[in-house]
Amino acid sequence: MPPCVVRHGIVGPIEVRDERGRRLRWDTADDGAISIRLRKGESGFGPAPDAEAEVRV
């Protein structure tokens, strides 16, 4: 299963959660990207620290 790599552009600490709100494990990739292991059909999201919006993958 290849990882989902996301270049998020969020400055500061981030959290990645599943659709139930549980924290997902992720790794730092290159150039400010993160690498998330998601199974087919799974999704993750991260609340943007300075906005009310979310970043969904």
N, C-alpha and C positions, 0 to 999 in steps of 0.2 A: 504494500500500500504506500504509494508516494505521498509525501506531506503536502498540505496546502500551504503555500508560501504567500504571505500578504505583506505588501509595503504600505503601511498604515499612515505614516506621516504625523502620528500623534507624539507630541513632545511630553516627556515625563513617563512615569510608571503606567503600565496598562494591565488590565485583567481581561482574560478571555473566558467566557462561560458558555455552557450548553443551553439548550432551549428550556431546561428546567431551572436554570440559574446556578448550576454547580460549576465550580472552577474547572477549566480544562488546562492540561499541561501543555506548555509550548516552549520552544527553544528560540534563541536569537539566531537569525540567519544573517547574511551579509547585507550591507548597505541599509541598515535600519529596518530590515524586514523581520518578520517572525515566521516560524514554521510550526504548523499545527497538524497533528495526526487526526484526521477525521475519517470515519468509515463512510461508505456510500450512503447517502441520504441524511447524514448528520450535518448539523450546522453549528456555528459558534458565533458569538457576538461579543463586542467589547464596548462598554460605555465610554464615550469620549469624556475626558476629565473636565474640560472647560465648556461643555455644551450639553444640552439636553438630548441630543441625537445619539444614536448608536451606530456602530460600524458592524455590519453583518457580513459573514462569509458563508 
